Amino acid sequence: MRISAKGRYALAEVISMAQQYNNGEHITVISISEKLGISKIYLEQVFSLLKKAKIVSSTKVPRADIC
């Protein structure tokens, strides 16, 4: 079975979020991008697809609250 690049990145993104879930901290696309070494812009596109599929949800957080 072949998995597309977006599919691989989506899986990596979901796994990364799951690993950080219990920390109680905000998880940002930027932090995932840096951790995985993937372009932030590309991950935002992947994240948008995950949101449309209702696999993940998001909230807007003021930048001052992100450490």
N, C-alpha and C positions, 0 to 999 in steps of 0.2 A: 504494500500500500504506500502511495506517495502522499506526503503532506506538504502543502504549500509553505512558502516562507512566512506568510502572515499567520498560518495555522501554527507553525513552530513558535513564532514570537508570542502569539496569543497564549499558548500553553505555558511558555516560560514566564509570561507576565502574571498569569493566574497563580502559578506555583510560587512565584516570588511574593505575591500578595498574601497567599495562604500562610507562608512561613512567617510573615511579619504581623499577622492578624492579632495574635494574642498579646503583642507588645502594647496595645492600646494607643499607639501613635498614628498620626496621619501618614498615609502612604501616598506619595506623590509620583506622578509619571516621571518627573525629573530624577527622583531617587532610584526608581526602577531602571531608568535609562542608564544611569551611571553604574549601577550594580551589574547590569547585563551587557553593557557596552553596545547598546543599540540606540540609534538616533531617536531623540525625543519626539520629533515630528512624526516619524514612522510609528512609534509606540502610541501616540495620540490617535492616529488613524485606526490602529488595532483596537485600542481601548474603546473608541467610538463604536466599532462593530460589536464588541463584547457588551456594551451598554444596550445597544439595540436588541441584542439577543437575550437581555435581562440576566446575563451571567454575573455581571458586576453592577454596582451602583456608585454614584459619586456625589459629593457635595462640594460646594465652593467654600474655601477657607481663606480668610484674609492672609496675605503673605506674612504679616507680622506674627501670626500664630504658628507658622511653620519654623521649626528649629533646624 
